């Protein structure tokens, strides 16, 4: 970002500021083989003058997350993703697919808890927001507990994974009870 700001400042002051020539540029200017004129489209000043327009044309507003600011939409998106994700995770625990559990819990934490659940939490106000933040923090530990129960370093435990899944489901019920009806 700093370089774009520098380029924009240089473009704005291109007429007022001219760098002192170096030995290399003086040799190039004196060389008869160079045939570039001052009006060349690749001229430094004409190139710098196009940067502000190029920056303005390519800068767009950052997209908002679905449901940001609207609690109903945010909780609906969170519920849909949670239903799919927890259903898949529950199935993996039943099948004892420990390798899949290890990968899925990490991805689910990144995609659902850190993005979708955060948007739902941020759409709330007051005490409900504080309680939702607390549940969101506990979800990290509970997903880690499911992951830990599936690790090969300790013997994988279906009972441990099932118990951790029970905690995940209980907290999800509490989380969705906070949201708008």
C-alpha positions, 0 to 999 in steps of 0.5 A, a space after each residue: 500500500 505504501 508503494 501505491 501511495 508513493 506512486 500516486 504522490 510522484 504522479 501528482 508532483 511529476 511536473 514539479 520534481 525531476 530527479 537528478 540524472 545518474 551516470 547510466 541515464 546520461 549514457 543512455 541519453 547520449 547514445 545514438 541508438 536510443 530513439 525514444 522521444 519525450 512523447 513516447 507512451 512509455 515515457 516515465 511521466 506519461 506512465 506515472 500520470 496513468 496510475 491514479 486513474 488505474 488505481 481508481 478504476 481497480 479499487 472497489 469496496 470490500 464485499 461484506 460478509 453475508 448477514 453482516 448487521 442483520 442478525 436473522 440472515 447471519 444466524 440463518 447462514 450460521 445454522 445452515 453451515 453448522 447443520 451440514 458441518 456437524 452432520 458430516 463430523 458426526 458421521 465421521 465419528 460414527 465411522 471412526 474416520 480419524 484422518 478425516 476428522 483431523 482435517 475437517 475439524 481444522 477446516 471447519 474451525 477456520 471456515 465456520 467458527 472464524 467467519 460465519 459464526 463471527 458474523 453472527 456474533 457481530 450482528 448481536 448487541 449487548 449481553 447477547 453478544 457477550 454470551 455468543 462470544 463466550 460460546 464461540 470461544 468454547 467452540 474452539 476448545 471443543 473442536 480441538 477436543 474432537 481433533 485430539 480424540 482422533 489423533 494417532 499420537 494418542 490412541 484414537 478414541 470414539 468415546 472421547 470424540 463422541 463426548 466432545 461432539 456432545 459438548 459441541 452440539 450442546 453449545 450450538 443449541 445455546 448459541 442458536 437459542 441466543 439468536 433471533 427467532 
